[in-house]
């Protein structure tokens, strides 16, 4: 995999990788930026969310779960002092559908955490990752009802 950035001005860049898509990178005005793109560390968190999210939704679809809405939120904590590395992460899955089985979701999360998601595998070696999930039943007219919430510990599931 190759990735590169091209400088535009000040602390503004355009990033690209093998896929050919471009993403704007920038930073806060308080450190000399124009606030015109993703912060680089945001992209790392977004990569984690995308990596596990693609795994989980793919597995749920293969398990023939009827999903109408799916969201993955990632919260990353950082050290106060430079280099301000990530110190902990929390991943939260929000699944809405019709008759979504908790067992199927837990298995999809397990496979992502322990087998398929390289971002999660890498981070789990260096920081704690808390995992939560919520299943909602689709009720129509943009209404939904909470069915179940839970936590997942990848170490306990192995």
C-alpha positions in Angstrom: 0.0 0.0 0.0 1.3 3.4 -0.9 0.0 6.8 0.4 1.2 10.3 -0.2 0.3 13.9 0.6 0.9 17.0 -1.6 1.3 20.3 0.1 -1.1 23.1 -1.0 -0.3 26.0 1.3 0.4 26.7 5.0 -0.6 23.4 6.7 -3.0 22.2 4.0 -2.4 19.1 2.0 -4.2 16.7 -0.3 -3.8 13.0 0.5 -4.1 10.1 -1.9 -3.4 6.4 -1.9 -3.6 3.4 -4.1 -7.4 3.8 -4.6 -6.8 7.1 -6.3 -9.3 9.0 -4.2 -8.3 12.3 -2.6 -8.9 13.6 0.9 -8.2 17.1 2.2 -5.9 17.3 5.3 -5.6 20.4 7.4 -5.3 21.6 11.0 -6.6 24.1 13.4 -6.0 27.8 12.9 -4.5 28.0 16.4 -1.5 26.1 15.1 -1.3 27.8 11.7 -3.8 25.9 9.7 -6.9 26.9 7.6 -9.2 24.3 9.1 -9.8 23.0 5.6 -9.5 19.3 6.0 -9.3 16.3 8.2 -6.8 16.3 11.0 -4.4 13.4 10.3 -5.3 11.7 13.6 -9.0 11.9 12.7 -8.2 9.8 9.7 -6.7 7.1 11.8 -9.8 7.0 14.0 -12.0 7.0 10.8 -9.9 4.2 9.4 -10.6 2.1 12.5 -14.4 2.8 12.2 -14.4 2.0 8.5 -12.4 -1.2 8.9 -14.6 -2.7 11.6 -17.8 -1.3 10.1 -17.2 -2.9 6.7 -16.5 -6.2 8.4 -19.5 -6.2 10.6 -22.1 -5.0 8.0 -20.7 -7.6 5.5 -21.0 -10.4 8.0 -24.5 -9.3 9.1 -25.6 -9.3 5.4 -24.1 -12.8 4.9 -26.1 -13.9 8.0 -29.2 -12.5 6.2 -29.9 -10.0 8.9 -32.3 -7.3 7.7 -30.4 -4.1 8.4 -32.0 -0.7 7.6 -29.5 1.5 9.3 -25.9 1.0 10.6 -23.5 3.3 12.3 -20.1 2.9 14.0 -18.8 5.5 16.4 -15.2 5.5 17.5 -13.9 7.6 20.4 -10.1 7.8 20.8 -8.5 9.2 23.9 -5.1 10.8 23.5 -2.2 11.6 25.8 -1.9 15.2 27.1 1.8 15.5 26.2 3.5 15.3 22.8 3.5 13.1 20.8 -0.1 12.8 22.1 -0.5 9.2 21.1 -3.8 7.3 21.4 -4.2 5.9 24.9 -7.6 4.2 24.7 -10.4 3.6 22.2 -14.1 2.9 22.3 -16.1 1.4 19.4 -19.9 1.6 19.5 -22.1 -0.1 16.9 -25.7 1.1 16.3 -27.7 -1.4 14.3 -31.3 -0.9 13.2 -33.3 -3.4 11.3 -36.1 -6.0 11.5 -35.5 -8.9 13.8 -31.8 -8.4 14.1 -30.4 -11.2 16.2 -28.0 -10.2 19.0 -26.1 -13.5 18.5 -25.4 -12.6 14.9 -24.2 -9.1 15.8 -22.0 -10.4 18.5 -20.4 -13.0 16.1 -19.9 -10.3 13.5 -18.2 -8.1 16.1 -16.1 -11.0 17.3 -14.9 -11.9 13.7 -14.0 -8.3 13.0 -12.1 -7.9 16.3 -10.3 -11.2 16.3 -9.8 -12.1 12.7 -10.6 -9.5 9.9 -9.9 -5.9 10.9 -6.2 -5.1 10.8 -6.7 -1.7 12.3 -8.5 -3.1 15.4 -5.9 -6.0 15.7 -3.1 -3.4 15.6 -4.6 -1.0 18.1 -5.6 -3.9 20.5 -1.9 -4.7 20.9 -1.1 -1.3 22.3 -4.3 0.3 23.8 -7.5 -1.0 25.5 -10.5 -1.0 23.3 -14.0 -0.9 24.8 -16.8 -2.3 22.6 -20.5 -1.6 22.9 -23.5 -2.3 20.7 -27.1 -1.4 20.4 -29.8 -3.1 18.4 -33.0 -1.2 17.4 -36.1 -2.6 15.8 -37.3 -0.6 12.8 -40.9 0.5 13.4 -41.5 2.5 10.1 -42.0 6.2 9.6 -38.4 6.7 10.8 -39.3 5.3 14.2 -37.3 2.7 16.0 -37.4 0.9 19.4 -34.4 -0.2 21.5 -34.2 -4.0 21.6 -30.9 -4.6 23.4 -27.6 -3.0 24.4 -24.5 -4.8 25.4 -20.8 -4.8 25.7 -18.3 -7.1 24.0 -14.9 -8.2 25.3 -12.9 -9.8 22.5 -10.7 -11.6 25.1 -13.6 -13.3 26.7 -15.1 -14.5 23.3 -11.9 -16.4 22.2 
